[in-house]
Amino acid sequence: MEVATVYFSLCLATAVYGRNCRLGFFGVLLFAALVTPLLVFYGLLGLRPAKARPKEETDEPMRWWNLK
C-alpha cells in the first residue's frame, strides 16, 4: 500500500511539473501512471522549450559595416 502511495504521489508531482506542456496536467498524469513517473519527468525536462532570447532593437540582419 505504501508503494502505491509513493508511486501516485510521484505521478502527481510529475503532472504538476508538466501542467503547462502540450499534454496538460491530466495527460501527463495518465502518461506517468501508465509508464513511469521518473521516465516522464526526464522526458519533460528534455522536451521543454528553450528560453526565449530578448528581441533585438532592430530586425535588420547584422552586417560587417554595422559592427561596433
VEXTISE-963066 format. One line per 8 residues: their letters; for each residue y, z, x of N, C-alpha, C, O, CB. Coordinates in nm, 4 decimals, padded with zeros to 6 digits. Each point is the difference from the previous one (the first is absolute). Last residue first. Glycine has a CB too. Example, Ala and Ser with C-alpha at 12.3 -4.5 7.8 and 13.67 -1.06 7.14 Angstrom:
<nodes>
SA> -00.2250:00.7080:01.2850:00.1190:00.0060:00.0820:00.1090:00.0730:-00.0770:00.1108:00.0169:00.0509:-00.1736:-00.2314:00.0675; -00.5092:00.2075:-00.0894:00.1190:00.0000:-00.0890:00.1200:00.0000:00.0900:-00.0019:00.0665:00.1036:-00.1154:00.0581:-00.2928
</nodes>
This chain:
<nodes>
KLNWWRMP> 04.7258:-03.4213:03.0319:00.1084:00.0797:00.0599:-00.0497:00.0720:00.1214:00.0761:00.0723:00.0644:00.0309:-00.0439:-00.2861; -00.2320:-00.5043:-00.0838:-00.0459:00.1226:00.0640:00.1163:00.0723:00.0654:00.0913:-00.0626:00.0539:-00.3163:-00.0400:-00.0159; 00.2247:-00.3334:-00.2630:00.0459:00.1154:-00.0760:-00.0397:00.1324:00.0657:00.0396:00.1068:-00.0467:-00.0551:-00.2452:-00.1597; -00.1131:-00.3007:00.3657:00.1434:00.0179:00.0230:00.0572:00.1161:-00.0800:00.1152:00.0380:00.0211:-00.0979:-00.2812:00.0243; -00.4760:00.1164:-00.0842:00.0236:00.0486:00.1353:00.1484:00.0219:00.0265:00.0365:00.0866:00.0795:-00.2420:-00.2061:-00.0044; 00.0104:00.1828:-00.5689:00.0177:-00.1118:00.0919:00.0320:00.0567:00.1383:00.0477:00.1128:00.0127:00.0335:-00.2664:-00.2003; -00.3060:00.3231:-00.3148:00.0569:00.0392:00.1282:00.0028:-00.1213:00.0928:-00.1033:-00.0626:00.0238:00.0195:00.3005:-00.0531; 00.1200:-00.2773:-00.5169:-00.0976:00.0182:00.1077:00.0704:00.0326:00.1315:00.1147:-00.0392:00.0214:-00.2722:-00.1195:-00.1368
EDTEEKPR> 00.3641:00.2991:-00.3652:-00.0039:-00.1121:00.0918:-00.1064:00.0254:00.1067:-00.0188:00.1139:00.0428:00.2638:-00.1622:-00.0851; -00.0899:00.3378:-00.3260:-00.1302:-00.0640:-00.0111:-00.0134:-00.1191:00.0937:-00.0986:-00.0735:-00.0065:00.0880:00.1487:-00.2295; 00.3041:00.4087:00.2766:00.0074:-00.1401:-00.0403:-00.1411:-00.0550:-00.0056:-00.0914:00.0521:00.0639:00.3213:-00.0804:00.0394; -00.1895:00.4826:-00.0245:00.1317:-00.0223:-00.0594:00.0167:-00.1439:-00.0478:00.0623:-00.0250:-00.1031:00.0305:00.2033:00.2512; -00.5845:00.0387:-00.1400:00.1037:-00.0339:00.0979:00.1319:-00.0259:-00.0724:00.0022:-00.0274:-00.1200:-00.1757:-00.0710:00.2768; -00.2173:00.4278:-00.3439:00.0493:-00.1377:-00.0068:00.1106:-00.0207:00.1025:00.0873:00.0851:00.0173:-00.1467:-00.0975:-00.2620; -00.3431:00.3786:00.3080:00.1301:-00.0193:-00.0660:00.0460:-00.1446:00.0099:-00.0250:-00.0684:00.0992:00.0846:00.3054:-00.0475; -00.5826:-00.1291:-00.0687:00.1086:00.0141:00.0959:00.1327:-00.0204:-00.0715:00.0061:-00.0724:-00.0994:-00.1544:-00.0077:00.2880
AKAPRLGL> -00.3381:00.2666:-00.3839:00.0995:-00.1069:-00.0031:00.1095:00.0286:00.1017:00.0492:00.1123:00.0112:-00.0986:-00.1562:-00.2544; -00.4768:00.1985:00.2715:00.1330:00.0475:-00.0367:00.0986:-00.1162:00.0083:-00.0029:-00.0796:00.0939:-00.0510:00.3131:-00.0102; -00.4606:-00.3355:-00.1943:00.0821:00.0407:00.1135:00.1365:00.0459:-00.0504:00.0447:-00.0415:-00.1069:-00.1660:-00.1206:00.2593; -00.3189:00.2079:-00.4683:00.0948:-00.0984:00.0519:00.0811:00.0555:00.1173:00.0196:00.1209:00.0125:-00.0067:-00.2220:-00.2409; -00.5269:00.2475:00.1209:00.1351:00.0280:-00.0495:00.0986:-00.0985:00.0619:-00.0188:-00.0449:00.1130:-00.0379:00.2899:-00.1428; -00.4320:-00.2054:00.1122:00.0550:-00.1070:-00.0822:00.1401:00.0276:-00.0522:00.0535:-00.0799:-00.0768:-00.2838:00.0271:00.0143; -00.0378:00.3622:00.3374:00.0007:-00.1286:00.0680:00.0687:-00.1100:-00.0773:00.0505:-00.0944:00.0607:-00.2574:00.1633:00.0461; 00.1524:00.3694:-00.2908:00.0836:00.0078:00.1199:00.0112:-00.1349:00.0687:00.1071:-00.0373:00.0479:-00.1743:00.2752:-00.0194
LGYFVLLP> -00.2216:-00.2003:-00.3951:00.1389:00.0084:-00.0442:00.0949:00.0073:00.1190:00.1074:-00.0601:-00.0017:-00.1825:00.1743:-00.2080; -00.3842:-00.1005:00.2983:00.0379:-00.1314:-00.0493:00.1444:-00.0033:-00.0463:00.0715:-00.0969:00.0256:-00.3070:00.0585:-00.0921; 00.0481:00.4478:00.1888:00.0255:-00.0816:00.1193:00.0362:-00.1426:-00.0385:00.0797:-00.0639:00.0686:-00.2385:00.2063:00.0625; 00.0411:00.1397:-00.4830:00.1226:00.0487:00.0630:00.0333:-00.0806:00.1245:00.1152:-00.0382:00.0202:-00.1618:00.2666:-00.1092; -00.3611:-00.3122:-00.1304:00.1124:-00.0526:-00.0779:00.1319:00.0444:00.0615:00.0952:-00.0779:00.0038:-00.2359:00.0797:-00.2122; -00.2481:00.1724:00.3982:00.0048:-00.1439:00.0252:00.1165:-00.0635:-00.0753:00.0685:-00.0867:00.0544:-00.3176:00.0837:-00.0200; 00.1626:00.4586:-00.1094:00.0512:-00.0219:00.1354:00.0104:-00.1479:00.0336:00.0953:-00.0423:00.0655:-00.1946:00.2595:00.0024; -00.0891:-00.0797:-00.4896:00.1441:00.0252:00.0096:00.0565:-00.0269:00.1391:00.1110:-00.0517:00.0122:-00.1382:00.2211:-00.1902
TVLAAFLL> -00.3863:-00.4405:-00.0256:00.0177:00.1257:00.0698:00.1487:00.0263:00.0129:00.0744:-00.0912:00.0360:-00.2922:00.0629:00.0900; -00.0130:-00.2634:-00.5057:-00.0288:-00.0193:00.1424:00.0055:00.1379:00.0640:-00.0789:00.0873:-00.0363:00.1756:-00.3260:00.0412; -00.0185:00.2375:-00.4585:-00.1144:-00.0894:00.0160:-00.0393:-00.0180:00.1458:-00.1185:-00.0046:00.0333:00.1883:-00.1121:-00.2404; 00.3094:00.3771:00.0906:-00.1186:00.0653:-00.0560:-00.1236:-00.0868:00.0184:-00.1096:00.0518:00.0212:00.2539:00.0659:-00.1885; 00.2745:-00.2877:00.2976:-00.0388:00.1086:00.0901:-00.1231:00.0717:-00.0518:-00.0823:00.0455:00.0795:00.3202:-00.0180:-00.0101; -00.0508:-00.3620:-00.3397:-00.0563:-00.0607:00.1210:-00.0459:00.1069:00.0985:-00.1039:-00.0152:00.0642:00.2527:-00.1839:-00.0960; 00.0740:00.3403:-00.3581:-00.1305:-00.0578:-00.0333:-00.0666:-00.0593:00.1226:-00.1200:00.0181:00.0206:00.2014:-00.0657:-00.2511; 00.3552:00.2117:00.2862:-00.0907:00.1103:-00.0334:-00.1397:-00.0522:-00.0320:-00.0989:00.0555:00.0478:00.2933:00.0772:-00.1348
VGFFGLRC> 00.1506:-00.4425:00.1578:-00.0411:00.0607:00.1271:-00.0974:00.1145:-00.0262:-00.0957:00.0187:00.0752:00.3164:-00.0823:00.0304; -00.0378:-00.1372:-00.4827:-00.0813:-00.0971:00.0720:-00.0511:00.0556:00.1319:-00.1166:-00.0176:00.0352:00.2472:-00.1644:-00.1422; 00.1733:00.4351:-00.1506:-00.1346:00.0003:-00.0580:-00.0921:-00.1019:00.0652:-00.1209:00.0217:00.0076:00.2207:00.0534:-00.2210; 00.3602:-00.0444:00.3619:-00.0688:00.1286:00.0134:-00.1447:-00.0080:-00.0479:-00.0919:00.0383:00.0723:00.3111:00.0776:-00.1024; -00.0123:-00.5794:00.1901:00.0530:00.1128:-00.0750:-00.0881:00.1232:00.0155:-00.1017:-00.0022:00.0693:00.2035:-00.1572:-00.2318; -00.1101:-00.3167:00.3514:-00.1017:00.0516:-00.0917:00.0515:00.1132:-00.0877:-00.0463:00.0174:-00.1127:-00.1251:-00.0830:00.2782; 00.4494:-00.1268:00.1788:-00.0254:-00.0967:-00.1063:-00.1022:00.0510:-00.1016:00.0135:-00.0284:-00.1191:00.0408:-00.1533:00.2803; 00.2144:00.5568:00.0986:-00.0551:-00.1275:00.0450:-00.0302:-00.0872:-00.1216:00.0278:00.0383:-00.1136:-00.1257:00.0707:00.3210
NRGYVATA> 00.2632:00.3560:-00.1980:00.1024:-00.1046:00.0011:-00.0530:-00.1345:00.0478:00.0778:-00.0932:00.0201:00.0902:00.2698:00.0195; -00.4381:00.2293:-00.0609:00.0530:-00.0252:-00.1350:00.1047:-00.1096:-00.0042:00.0240:-00.0566:-00.1067:-00.0697:00.2922:00.0549; -00.2502:-00.0139:00.4145:00.0043:-00.1423:-00.0298:00.0603:-00.0339:-00.1343:-00.0216:-00.1104:-00.0500:-00.1743:00.0889:00.1908; 00.1497:00.4777:00.0197:00.0594:-00.0738:00.1111:00.0173:-00.1485:-00.0343:00.0989:-00.0614:00.0399:-00.2027:00.2252:00.1201; -00.1181:00.1091:-00.4682:00.1417:00.0367:00.0047:00.0698:-00.0748:00.1129:00.1130:-00.0458:-00.0164:-00.1664:00.2733:-00.0782; -00.4093:-00.2779:00.0608:00.0673:-00.0690:-00.1101:00.1491:00.0333:-00.0035:00.0822:-00.0867:-00.0295:-00.2964:00.0906:-00.1006; -00.0616:00.2204:00.4401:00.0112:-00.1409:00.0372:00.0749:-00.0781:-00.1075:00.0812:-00.0869:00.0316:-00.2956:00.1038:00.0987; 00.1142:00.4295:-00.2208:00.0992:-00.0062:00.1069:00.0216:-00.1445:00.0452:00.1132:-00.0405:00.0265:-00.1784:00.2724:00.0474
LCLSFYVT> -00.2746:-00.1503:-00.3902:00.1329:00.0210:-00.0580:00.1094:-00.0101:00.1056:00.1045:-00.0601:-00.0245:-00.2070:00.2063:-00.1498; -00.3445:-00.1656:00.3177:00.0318:-00.1192:-00.0789:00.1391:00.0108:-00.0605:00.0758:-00.0970:00.0003:-00.3191:00.0654:-00.0504; 00.0764:00.4055:00.2710:00.0344:-00.1047:00.0970:00.0334:-00.1313:-00.0711:00.0897:-00.0730:00.0424:-00.2392:00.1828:00.1281; -00.0059:00.2407:-00.4366:00.1350:00.0323:00.0486:00.0445:-00.0995:00.1074:00.1182:-00.0340:00.0064:-00.1585:00.2775:-00.0577; -00.3973:-00.2814:-00.1182:00.0977:-00.0384:-00.1017:00.1422:00.0334:00.0450:00.0929:-00.0751:-00.0297:-00.2663:00.1118:-00.1483; -00.1804:00.0950:00.4610:00.0028:-00.1459:-00.0096:00.1064:-00.0448:-00.1002:00.0769:-00.0918:00.0283:-00.3219:00.0823:00.0309; 00.1597:00.4705:-00.0217:00.0687:-00.0486:00.1197:00.0139:-00.1525:-00.0051:00.1054:-00.0540:00.0336:-00.1957:00.2496:00.0994; -00.1590:00.0026:-00.4739:00.1397:00.0412:-00.0117:00.0814:-00.0505:00.1183:00.1113:-00.0496:-00.0177:-00.1822:00.2527:-00.1107
AVEM> -00.3940:-00.2669:00.1306:00.0622:-00.0876:-00.0991:00.1477:00.0337:-00.0170:00.0821:-00.0895:-00.0198:-00.3026:00.0668:-00.0979; -00.0368:00.2992:00.3938:00.0142:-00.1301:00.0637:00.0685:-00.0975:-00.0963:00.0845:-00.0791:00.0420:-00.2913:00.1219:00.0988; 00.0889:00.3855:-00.2936:00.1162:00.0056:00.0882:00.0259:-00.1343:00.0663:00.1150:-00.0376:00.0228:-00.1600:00.2793:00.0171; -00.3381:-00.1869:-00.3092:00.1195:00.0000:-00.0822:00.1258:00.0000:00.0866:00.0988:-00.0657:-00.0328:-00.2247:00.1863:-00.1473
</nodes>
